[in-house]
Amino acid sequence: MANTAILFVDLLGVQKMWVEGGADAVKARINEFNSFVVKQLEFLPADLHKEGEYTAILAADGVSIMCQDFDQAIGIGSHLYVQAFYDTDKRPQPFWLRGAIGKWHNQYLPMNTQPIEAKGLQIGTQYINEDDFLEVLALEKSGFRGMRLIVDKKALVSGGRAYQRNWASCRKTLGYVATLKECTYPPGGDFADVLWMTKSEDQYGQLRGIMAHRFKTCTQNELEFSQAAWTRSVFDQVDSIIVGCK
């Protein structure tokens, strides 16, 4: 089956580790992240795994996943984010993730190769990124803050309005692809956040508690504090959306 969406997720904070801990610290952190991603893909729910109908490429502190469709990309991205939050107490430095979802035109890999030749001899290999990969990478690198997963609503059925959840305490359905008023987005598109923390009411309460704990215990770490502050703002805005649905 053709893959029509790409999910790209980046682990934040690795660049700073080059300065503070050198190659050994970076290697350990990348291995930690890679092991986490592989484990979470192993335990994907069946409705997201879809008998392996996706391709995951782990490269250092980022993972690209070519998905059947946007539903699968949103689902896998949300799964990784939720599990990263539940993983908080298992490591000294919890993961902060930033990601984006974009269109994919069924290429097998995010990059291809071609030989480099000089004086009639092959002397190396050039790696050529696919345009779709560069687009989603540019979206992820566009400067938005916090543990967020964003997507262009124009790529979604009904502009994302079809993504709704039913919570027992809400009279209205809860849309989980939403533009957050107090968050910045890249120019040139109609972007929205995937509200990855809202799969169920009980789970949201748990993640909200983890968010509060991470914010309270991060004051001695500049990177942790910055990410926690921006991500808490996202949770606060989700709280407002939930109140509006009751």
C-alpha atoms as an extended CHARMM CRD file, in Angstrom:
* protein
*
       246  EXT
         1         1  MET       CA              0.0000000000        0.0000000000        0.0000000000  PROA      1               0.0000000000
         2         2  ALA       CA              1.2930000000        3.4990000000       -0.8280000000  PROA      2               0.0000000000
         3         3  ASN       CA              2.6810000000        5.6790000000        1.9410000000  PROA      3               0.0000000000
         4         4  THR       CA              1.2020000000        9.1830000000        1.8140000000  PROA      4               0.0000000000
         5         5  ALA       CA              2.4000000000       10.8820000000        5.0350000000  PROA      5               0.0000000000
         6         6  ILE       CA              5.7010000000       11.3190000000        6.8310000000  PROA      6               0.0000000000
         7         7  LEU       CA              6.2180000000       11.8180000000       10.5500000000  PROA      7               0.0000000000
         8         8  PHE       CA              9.5000000000       13.3550000000       11.6940000000  PROA      8               0.0000000000
         9         9  VAL       CA             10.3500000000       13.5160000000       15.4050000000  PROA      9               0.0000000000
        10        10  ASP       CA             13.4840000000       15.1330000000       16.8200000000  PROA      10              0.0000000000
        11        11  LEU       CA             15.0360000000       14.6310000000       20.2490000000  PROA      11              0.0000000000
        12        12  LEU       CA             15.8160000000       18.0270000000       21.7760000000  PROA      12              0.0000000000
        13        13  GLY       CA             18.9100000000       18.9280000000       23.7380000000  PROA      13              0.0000000000
        14        14  VAL       CA             21.5390000000       16.8490000000       21.9380000000  PROA      14              0.0000000000
        15        15  GLN       CA             23.3270000000       19.8450000000       20.4500000000  PROA      15              0.0000000000
        16        16  LYS       CA             24.0490000000       21.2330000000       23.9080000000  PROA      16              0.0000000000
        17        17  MET       CA             25.5100000000       17.8710000000       24.9460000000  PROA      17              0.0000000000
        18        18  TRP       CA             28.3020000000       18.2520000000       22.4020000000  PROA      18              0.0000000000
        19        19  VAL       CA             29.5720000000       21.2010000000       24.4600000000  PROA      19              0.0000000000
        20        20  GLU       CA             28.8780000000       19.8760000000       27.9360000000  PROA      20              0.0000000000
        21        21  GLY       CA             29.6530000000       16.1710000000       27.5990000000  PROA      21              0.0000000000
        22        22  GLY       CA             31.3940000000       15.6040000000       24.2860000000  PROA      22              0.0000000000
        23        23  ALA       CA             31.0750000000       12.6100000000       21.9910000000  PROA      23              0.0000000000
        24        24  ASP       CA             30.5600000000       10.0500000000       24.7660000000  PROA      24              0.0000000000
        25        25  ALA       CA             27.5600000000       11.9120000000       26.1900000000  PROA      25              0.0000000000
        26        26  VAL       CA             26.0360000000       12.3990000000       22.7390000000  PROA      26              0.0000000000
        27        27  LYS       CA             26.5310000000        8.7500000000       21.8210000000  PROA      27              0.0000000000
        28        28  ALA       CA             24.9020000000        7.5990000000       25.0510000000  PROA      28              0.0000000000
        29        29  ARG       CA             21.9310000000        9.9430000000       24.5920000000  PROA      29              0.0000000000
        30        30  ILE       CA             21.3750000000        8.9090000000       20.9720000000  PROA      30              0.0000000000
        31        31  ASN       CA             21.5370000000        5.2250000000       21.9050000000  PROA      31              0.0000000000
        32        32  GLU       CA             19.0480000000        5.8830000000       24.7070000000  PROA      32              0.0000000000
        33        33  PHE       CA             16.6370000000        7.5970000000       22.3180000000  PROA      33              0.0000000000
        34        34  ASN       CA             17.0310000000        4.9800000000       19.5770000000  PROA      34              0.0000000000
        35        35  SER       CA             16.3140000000        2.1580000000       22.0250000000  PROA      35              0.0000000000
        36        36  PHE       CA             13.2320000000        3.9990000000       23.2650000000  PROA      36              0.0000000000
        37        37  VAL       CA             11.8370000000        4.4490000000       19.7260000000  PROA      37              0.0000000000
        38        38  VAL       CA             12.4580000000        0.8140000000       18.7410000000  PROA      38              0.0000000000
        39        39  LYS       CA             10.7500000000       -0.3820000000       21.9220000000  PROA      39              0.0000000000
        40        40  GLN       CA              7.7270000000        1.8480000000       21.3650000000  PROA      40              0.0000000000
        41        41  LEU       CA              7.3300000000        0.7040000000       17.7520000000  PROA      41              0.0000000000
        42        42  GLU       CA              7.4010000000       -2.8810000000       19.0280000000  PROA      42              0.0000000000
        43        43  PHE       CA              4.4310000000       -2.0930000000       21.2700000000  PROA      43              0.0000000000
        44        44  LEU       CA              2.3730000000       -0.0480000000       18.8040000000  PROA      44              0.0000000000
        45        45  PRO       CA             -1.3490000000       -0.8360000000       19.0210000000  PROA      45              0.0000000000
        46        46  ALA       CA             -2.5540000000       -3.0410000000       16.1700000000  PROA      46              0.0000000000
        47        47  ASP       CA             -4.6140000000       -0.2530000000       14.5930000000  PROA      47              0.0000000000
        48        48  LEU       CA             -1.4130000000        1.7850000000       14.1770000000  PROA      48              0.0000000000
        49        49  HSD       CA              0.9950000000       -1.0370000000       13.3550000000  PROA      49              0.0000000000
        50        50  LYS       CA             -1.2180000000       -2.1560000000       10.4420000000  PROA      50              0.0000000000
        51        51  GLU       CA              0.8470000000       -5.3120000000        9.8760000000  PROA      51              0.0000000000
        52        52  GLY       CA              4.0250000000       -3.3050000000        9.4690000000  PROA      52              0.0000000000
        53        53  GLU       CA              2.7310000000       -1.0270000000        6.7220000000  PROA      53              0.0000000000
        54        54  TYR       CA              5.1420000000        1.7960000000        7.5090000000  PROA      54              0.0000000000
        55        55  THR       CA              8.9000000000        2.4080000000        7.2600000000  PROA      55              0.0000000000
        56        56  ALA       CA             10.9330000000        3.8300000000       10.1550000000  PROA      56              0.0000000000
        57        57  ILE       CA             14.3740000000        5.3790000000        9.6520000000  PROA      57              0.0000000000
        58        58  LEU       CA             16.3410000000        6.1440000000       12.8160000000  PROA      58              0.0000000000
        59        59  ALA       CA             19.2190000000        8.5420000000       12.2400000000  PROA      59              0.0000000000
        60        60  ALA       CA             21.0150000000        9.8060000000       15.3380000000  PROA      60              0.0000000000
        61        61  ASP       CA             18.6220000000       12.0490000000       17.3180000000  PROA      61              0.0000000000
        62        62  GLY       CA             15.7660000000       11.9690000000       14.7940000000  PROA      62              0.0000000000
        63        63  VAL       CA             13.3050000000        9.4080000000       13.4670000000  PROA      63              0.0000000000
        64        64  SER       CA             11.4190000000        9.5470000000       10.1700000000  PROA      64              0.0000000000
        65        65  ILE       CA              8.3890000000        7.3090000000        9.7310000000  PROA      65              0.0000000000
        66        66  MET       CA              6.7650000000        6.9760000000        6.3220000000  PROA      66              0.0000000000
        67        67  CYS       CA              3.1170000000        6.1350000000        7.0010000000  PROA      67              0.0000000000
        68        68  GLN       CA              0.1390000000        4.8480000000        5.0350000000  PROA      68              0.0000000000
        69        69  ASP       CA             -1.8460000000        7.9610000000        5.7700000000  PROA      69              0.0000000000
        70        70  PHE       CA             -2.1540000000       10.9460000000        8.0860000000  PROA      70              0.0000000000
        71        71  ASP       CA             -4.2500000000        8.9760000000       10.5840000000  PROA      71              0.0000000000
        72        72  GLN       CA             -1.3640000000        6.5730000000       11.1080000000  PROA      72              0.0000000000
        73        73  ALA       CA              1.2150000000        9.3830000000       11.2730000000  PROA      73              0.0000000000
        74        74  ILE       CA             -0.8280000000       11.2880000000       13.8760000000  PROA      74              0.0000000000
        75        75  GLY       CA             -1.3980000000        8.0850000000       15.8460000000  PROA      75              0.0000000000
        76        76  ILE       CA              2.2380000000        6.9720000000       15.8860000000  PROA      76              0.0000000000
        77        77  GLY       CA              3.4530000000       10.4680000000       16.7220000000  PROA      77              0.0000000000
        78        78  SER       CA              0.9800000000       10.7330000000       19.6020000000  PROA      78              0.0000000000
        79        79  HSD       CA              2.0120000000        7.2920000000       20.8680000000  PROA      79              0.0000000000
        80        80  LEU       CA              5.7060000000        8.2700000000       20.9600000000  PROA      80              0.0000000000
        81        81  TYR       CA              4.9480000000       11.5370000000       22.7730000000  PROA      81              0.0000000000
        82        82  VAL       CA              2.6910000000        9.9310000000       25.3770000000  PROA      82              0.0000000000
        83        83  GLN       CA              5.1780000000        7.1530000000       26.0940000000  PROA      83              0.0000000000
        84        84  ALA       CA              8.0180000000        9.6880000000       26.3770000000  PROA      84              0.0000000000
        85        85  PHE       CA              6.0130000000       11.3780000000       29.1410000000  PROA      85              0.0000000000
        86        86  TYR       CA              5.2710000000        8.0910000000       30.9080000000  PROA      86              0.0000000000
        87        87  ASP       CA              9.0000000000        7.3570000000       30.6030000000  PROA      87              0.0000000000
        88        88  THR       CA              9.9100000000       10.4420000000       32.6710000000  PROA      88              0.0000000000
        89        89  ASP       CA             10.9270000000        8.6820000000       35.8810000000  PROA      89              0.0000000000
        90        90  LYS       CA             12.9890000000        6.0110000000       34.1190000000  PROA      90              0.0000000000
        91        91  ARG       CA             15.9620000000        8.2340000000       33.2300000000  PROA      91              0.0000000000
        92        92  PRO       CA             17.8740000000       11.1740000000       34.7450000000  PROA      92              0.0000000000
        93        93  GLN       CA             17.1370000000       13.3570000000       31.7050000000  PROA      93              0.0000000000
        94        94  PRO       CA             13.6110000000       12.7710000000       30.3860000000  PROA      94              0.0000000000
        95        95  PHE       CA             12.9920000000       13.1590000000       26.6700000000  PROA      95              0.0000000000
        96        96  TRP       CA             11.6610000000       16.3500000000       25.1250000000  PROA      96              0.0000000000
        97        97  LEU       CA             10.4590000000       15.8090000000       21.5620000000  PROA      97              0.0000000000
        98        98  ARG       CA              9.4980000000       18.1220000000       18.7120000000  PROA      98              0.0000000000
        99        99  GLY       CA              7.8610000000       16.8720000000       15.5480000000  PROA      99              0.0000000000
       100       100  ALA       CA              6.0090000000       17.5660000000       12.3400000000  PROA      100             0.0000000000
       101       101  ILE       CA              3.8530000000       15.6650000000        9.8570000000  PROA      101             0.0000000000
       102       102  GLY       CA              3.8330000000       16.2770000000        6.1220000000  PROA      102             0.0000000000
       103       103  LYS       CA              2.9040000000       14.8320000000        2.7570000000  PROA      103             0.0000000000
       104       104  TRP       CA              4.8160000000       11.8900000000        1.3410000000  PROA      104             0.0000000000
       105       105  HSD       CA              4.7210000000       10.6370000000       -2.2360000000  PROA      105             0.0000000000
       106       106  ASN       CA              5.5560000000        6.9630000000       -1.6030000000  PROA      106             0.0000000000
       107       107  GLN       CA              9.3230000000        7.1940000000       -1.8540000000  PROA      107             0.0000000000
       108       108  TYR       CA             10.9280000000        4.3320000000        0.0580000000  PROA      108             0.0000000000
       109       109  LEU       CA             13.5510000000        6.3620000000        1.9430000000  PROA      109             0.0000000000
       110       110  PRO       CA             13.9620000000       10.0280000000        2.9280000000  PROA      110             0.0000000000
       111       111  MET       CA             17.2010000000       10.1750000000        0.9720000000  PROA      111             0.0000000000
       112       112  ASN       CA             18.8200000000        8.5080000000       -2.0230000000  PROA      112             0.0000000000
       113       113  THR       CA             22.4200000000        8.1480000000       -3.1050000000  PROA      113             0.0000000000
       114       114  GLN       CA             24.3890000000        8.7710000000       -6.2340000000  PROA      114             0.0000000000
       115       115  PRO       CA             28.0940000000        8.2170000000       -6.8800000000  PROA      115             0.0000000000
       116       116  ILE       CA             30.6290000000       11.0140000000       -6.7950000000  PROA      116             0.0000000000
       117       117  GLU       CA             33.0880000000       10.7190000000       -9.6780000000  PROA      117             0.0000000000
       118       118  ALA       CA             36.3880000000       12.4370000000      -10.3390000000  PROA      118             0.0000000000
       119       119  LYS       CA             38.6030000000       11.8790000000      -13.3750000000  PROA      119             0.0000000000
       120       120  GLY       CA             36.4610000000        8.9320000000      -14.4310000000  PROA      120             0.0000000000
       121       121  LEU       CA             36.6470000000        7.1330000000      -11.0770000000  PROA      121             0.0000000000
       122       122  GLN       CA             34.0200000000        6.7360000000       -8.3550000000  PROA      122             0.0000000000
       123       123  ILE       CA             35.5510000000        8.3380000000       -5.2700000000  PROA      123             0.0000000000
       124       124  GLY       CA             32.5260000000        8.6540000000       -2.9720000000  PROA      124             0.0000000000
       125       125  THR       CA             28.7720000000        8.8800000000       -2.4780000000  PROA      125             0.0000000000
       126       126  GLN       CA             26.4290000000       11.8640000000       -2.3840000000  PROA      126             0.0000000000
       127       127  TYR       CA             23.3230000000       11.6540000000       -0.1990000000  PROA      127             0.0000000000
       128       128  ILE       CA             20.3430000000       13.4520000000       -1.7550000000  PROA      128             0.0000000000
       129       129  ASN       CA             17.3670000000       14.2740000000        0.4680000000  PROA      129             0.0000000000
       130       130  GLU       CA             13.8780000000       13.8230000000       -0.9220000000  PROA      130             0.0000000000
       131       131  ASP       CA             11.9430000000       17.0830000000       -1.2900000000  PROA      131             0.0000000000
       132       132  ASP       CA              9.1370000000       15.8080000000        0.9560000000  PROA      132             0.0000000000
       133       133  PHE       CA             11.6590000000       15.0400000000        3.6920000000  PROA      133             0.0000000000
       134       134  LEU       CA             13.1590000000       18.5200000000        3.4420000000  PROA      134             0.0000000000
       135       135  GLU       CA              9.6760000000       20.0270000000        3.7110000000  PROA      135             0.0000000000
       136       136  VAL       CA              8.8080000000       18.2040000000        6.9320000000  PROA      136             0.0000000000
       137       137  LEU       CA             12.3060000000       18.8320000000        8.3000000000  PROA      137             0.0000000000
       138       138  ALA       CA             11.9350000000       22.5550000000        7.6060000000  PROA      138             0.0000000000
       139       139  LEU       CA              8.5950000000       22.5090000000        9.4280000000  PROA      139             0.0000000000
       140       140  GLU       CA             10.1320000000       20.8270000000       12.4730000000  PROA      140             0.0000000000
       141       141  LYS       CA             13.0890000000       23.2460000000       12.4520000000  PROA      141             0.0000000000
       142       142  SER       CA             10.9300000000       26.3570000000       12.0110000000  PROA      142             0.0000000000
       143       143  GLY       CA             11.3590000000       27.5790000000       15.5750000000  PROA      143             0.0000000000
       144       144  PHE       CA              8.1930000000       26.5870000000       17.4480000000  PROA      144             0.0000000000
       145       145  ARG       CA              8.7420000000       25.8120000000       21.1320000000  PROA      145             0.0000000000
       146       146  GLY       CA              7.5970000000       23.1020000000       23.4840000000  PROA      146             0.0000000000
       147       147  MET       CA              6.8650000000       19.3920000000       23.0780000000  PROA      147             0.0000000000
       148       148  ARG       CA              4.5630000000       19.8550000000       20.1260000000  PROA      148             0.0000000000
       149       149  LEU       CA              3.6070000000       17.9130000000       17.0090000000  PROA      149             0.0000000000
       150       150  ILE       CA              2.3430000000       20.1200000000       14.1860000000  PROA      150             0.0000000000
       151       151  VAL       CA              0.6800000000       19.4770000000       10.8410000000  PROA      151             0.0000000000
       152       152  ASP       CA             -0.6560000000       21.5670000000        7.9630000000  PROA      152             0.0000000000
       153       153  LYS       CA             -4.4530000000       21.3320000000        8.1470000000  PROA      153             0.0000000000
       154       154  LYS       CA             -4.7320000000       21.7100000000        4.3770000000  PROA      154             0.0000000000
       155       155  ALA       CA             -3.2600000000       18.2090000000        4.0500000000  PROA      155             0.0000000000
       156       156  LEU       CA             -5.9940000000       16.6670000000        6.2180000000  PROA      156             0.0000000000
       157       157  VAL       CA             -9.5100000000       15.5590000000        5.3670000000  PROA      157             0.0000000000
       158       158  SER       CA            -11.9550000000       18.3770000000        6.2160000000  PROA      158             0.0000000000
       159       159  GLY       CA             -9.0520000000       20.5410000000        7.3250000000  PROA      159             0.0000000000
       160       160  GLY       CA             -8.5650000000       18.3790000000       10.4220000000  PROA      160             0.0000000000
       161       161  ARG       CA            -12.1420000000       18.7580000000       11.6640000000  PROA      161             0.0000000000
       162       162  ALA       CA            -12.6640000000       14.9980000000       11.3590000000  PROA      162             0.0000000000
       163       163  TYR       CA            -10.2580000000       14.3320000000       14.2370000000  PROA      163             0.0000000000
       164       164  GLN       CA            -12.6250000000       14.2540000000       17.2050000000  PROA      164             0.0000000000
       165       165  ARG       CA            -12.7250000000       12.4890000000       20.5590000000  PROA      165             0.0000000000
       166       166  ASN       CA            -15.6970000000       11.7250000000       22.8050000000  PROA      166             0.0000000000
       167       167  TRP       CA            -15.1050000000       12.3100000000       26.4890000000  PROA      167             0.0000000000
       168       168  ALA       CA            -17.7720000000       11.3230000000       29.0050000000  PROA      168             0.0000000000
       169       169  SER       CA            -17.5190000000       14.6660000000       30.8200000000  PROA      169             0.0000000000
       170       170  CYS       CA            -17.8840000000       16.7570000000       27.6350000000  PROA      170             0.0000000000
       171       171  ARG       CA            -21.1290000000       17.6930000000       25.9350000000  PROA      171             0.0000000000
       172       172  LYS       CA            -19.2660000000       18.4650000000       22.7080000000  PROA      172             0.0000000000
       173       173  THR       CA            -16.7000000000       16.3700000000       20.9140000000  PROA      173             0.0000000000
       174       174  LEU       CA            -13.0870000000       17.3390000000       21.5310000000  PROA      174             0.0000000000
       175       175  GLY       CA            -11.1190000000       18.1540000000       18.3980000000  PROA      175             0.0000000000
       176       176  TYR       CA             -7.5630000000       16.9000000000       18.7410000000  PROA      176             0.0000000000
       177       177  VAL       CA             -6.1070000000       18.7590000000       15.7640000000  PROA      177             0.0000000000
       178       178  ALA       CA             -6.3520000000       22.4090000000       16.7850000000  PROA      178             0.0000000000
       179       179  THR       CA             -4.6620000000       25.7630000000       16.2700000000  PROA      179             0.0000000000
       180       180  LEU       CA             -3.5130000000       27.0810000000       19.6480000000  PROA      180             0.0000000000
       181       181  LYS       CA             -3.9410000000       30.8230000000       20.0110000000  PROA      181             0.0000000000
       182       182  GLU       CA             -0.9540000000       31.3990000000       22.2920000000  PROA      182             0.0000000000
       183       183  CYS       CA              1.5040000000       29.3150000000       20.2360000000  PROA      183             0.0000000000
       184       184  THR       CA              3.5280000000       30.3840000000       17.2310000000  PROA      184             0.0000000000
       185       185  TYR       CA              3.4130000000       28.6410000000       13.8560000000  PROA      185             0.0000000000
       186       186  PRO       CA              5.5560000000       28.8780000000       10.7300000000  PROA      186             0.0000000000
       187       187  PRO       CA              4.3810000000       31.3800000000        8.1010000000  PROA      187             0.0000000000
       188       188  GLY       CA              2.8600000000       30.2590000000        4.8360000000  PROA      188             0.0000000000
       189       189  GLY       CA              0.5220000000       27.4940000000        5.9400000000  PROA      189             0.0000000000
       190       190  ASP       CA             -2.5810000000       26.6950000000        7.9340000000  PROA      190             0.0000000000
       191       191  PHE       CA             -0.8690000000       24.8390000000       10.7570000000  PROA      191             0.0000000000
       192       192  ALA       CA             -2.2820000000       23.1770000000       13.8490000000  PROA      192             0.0000000000
       193       193  ASP       CA             -1.1290000000       21.1220000000       16.8080000000  PROA      193             0.0000000000
       194       194  VAL       CA             -1.9020000000       17.4700000000       17.2970000000  PROA      194             0.0000000000
       195       195  LEU       CA             -3.1810000000       17.3410000000       20.8730000000  PROA      195             0.0000000000
       196       196  TRP       CA             -1.2710000000       14.1420000000       21.5820000000  PROA      196             0.0000000000
       197       197  MET       CA             -2.1920000000       14.1230000000       25.2610000000  PROA      197             0.0000000000
       198       198  THR       CA             -5.9860000000       13.8210000000       24.7930000000  PROA      198             0.0000000000
       199       199  LYS       CA             -6.5910000000       10.1890000000       23.7810000000  PROA      199             0.0000000000
       200       200  SER       CA             -8.6960000000        9.6370000000       26.9000000000  PROA      200             0.0000000000
       201       201  GLU       CA             -9.8090000000       11.6620000000       29.8790000000  PROA      201             0.0000000000
       202       202  ASP       CA             -8.0240000000        9.4090000000       32.3750000000  PROA      202             0.0000000000
       203       203  GLN       CA             -4.7880000000        9.5060000000       30.4030000000  PROA      203             0.0000000000
       204       204  TYR       CA             -4.9510000000       13.2760000000       30.1010000000  PROA      204             0.0000000000
       205       205  GLY       CA             -5.2040000000       13.5740000000       33.8740000000  PROA      205             0.0000000000
       206       206  GLN       CA             -2.1190000000       11.3810000000       34.2730000000  PROA      206             0.0000000000
       207       207  LEU       CA             -0.1020000000       13.3270000000       31.6990000000  PROA      207             0.0000000000
       208       208  ARG       CA             -1.2040000000       16.6170000000       33.2630000000  PROA      208             0.0000000000
       209       209  GLY       CA              0.1930000000       15.3940000000       36.5680000000  PROA      209             0.0000000000
       210       210  ILE       CA              3.4780000000       14.3700000000       34.9420000000  PROA      210             0.0000000000
       211       211  MET       CA              3.6700000000       17.8000000000       33.3120000000  PROA      211             0.0000000000
       212       212  ALA       CA              3.2540000000       19.5060000000       36.6750000000  PROA      212             0.0000000000
       213       213  HSD       CA              5.9510000000       17.2910000000       38.2000000000  PROA      213             0.0000000000
       214       214  ARG       CA              8.4070000000       17.9360000000       35.3610000000  PROA      214             0.0000000000
       215       215  PHE       CA              7.9010000000       21.6780000000       35.6450000000  PROA      215             0.0000000000
       216       216  LYS       CA              8.3470000000       21.6590000000       39.4190000000  PROA      216             0.0000000000
       217       217  THR       CA             11.5840000000       19.6700000000       39.3560000000  PROA      217             0.0000000000
       218       218  CYS       CA             13.3550000000       21.3010000000       36.4110000000  PROA      218             0.0000000000
       219       219  THR       CA             14.4820000000       24.6560000000       37.7860000000  PROA      219             0.0000000000
       220       220  GLN       CA             18.1630000000       23.6540000000       37.9500000000  PROA      220             0.0000000000
       221       221  ASN       CA             18.3390000000       22.7460000000       34.2610000000  PROA      221             0.0000000000
       222       222  GLU       CA             17.9920000000       25.5680000000       31.7430000000  PROA      222             0.0000000000
       223       223  LEU       CA             16.9540000000       23.3610000000       28.7960000000  PROA      223             0.0000000000
       224       224  GLU       CA             14.5180000000       21.3480000000       30.9090000000  PROA      224             0.0000000000
       225       225  PHE       CA             12.9780000000       24.5040000000       32.3520000000  PROA      225             0.0000000000
       226       226  SER       CA             12.5370000000       26.1280000000       28.9260000000  PROA      226             0.0000000000
       227       227  GLN       CA             10.8760000000       23.0700000000       27.3980000000  PROA      227             0.0000000000
       228       228  ALA       CA              8.7270000000       22.5040000000       30.4810000000  PROA      228             0.0000000000
       229       229  ALA       CA              7.5220000000       26.1120000000       30.4700000000  PROA      229             0.0000000000
       230       230  TRP       CA              6.5350000000       26.0490000000       26.8010000000  PROA      230             0.0000000000
       231       231  THR       CA              4.9300000000       22.6220000000       27.0880000000  PROA      231             0.0000000000
       232       232  ARG       CA              2.9730000000       23.6060000000       30.1900000000  PROA      232             0.0000000000
       233       233  SER       CA              1.5740000000       26.4910000000       28.1410000000  PROA      233             0.0000000000
       234       234  VAL       CA              0.3170000000       23.9320000000       25.6120000000  PROA      234             0.0000000000
       235       235  PHE       CA             -1.3740000000       21.9410000000       28.3790000000  PROA      235             0.0000000000
       236       236  ASP       CA             -2.9490000000       25.1380000000       29.7430000000  PROA      236             0.0000000000
       237       237  GLN       CA             -4.4310000000       25.8940000000       26.3200000000  PROA      237             0.0000000000
       238       238  VAL       CA             -5.7080000000       22.3360000000       26.0060000000  PROA      238             0.0000000000
       239       239  ASP       CA             -7.3850000000       22.8100000000       29.4000000000  PROA      239             0.0000000000
       240       240  SER       CA             -9.2150000000       25.8160000000       27.9490000000  PROA      240             0.0000000000
       241       241  ILE       CA            -10.3330000000       23.8160000000       24.9170000000  PROA      241             0.0000000000
       242       242  ILE       CA            -11.6490000000       21.0740000000       27.1960000000  PROA      242             0.0000000000
       243       243  VAL       CA            -13.5780000000       23.5850000000       29.3130000000  PROA      243             0.0000000000
       244       244  GLY       CA            -15.1670000000       24.9060000000       26.1230000000  PROA      244             0.0000000000
       245       245  CYS       CA            -16.4200000000       21.4140000000       25.3000000000  PROA      245             0.0000000000
       246       246  LYS       CA            -18.1860000000       20.9230000000       28.6430000000  PROA      246             0.0000000000
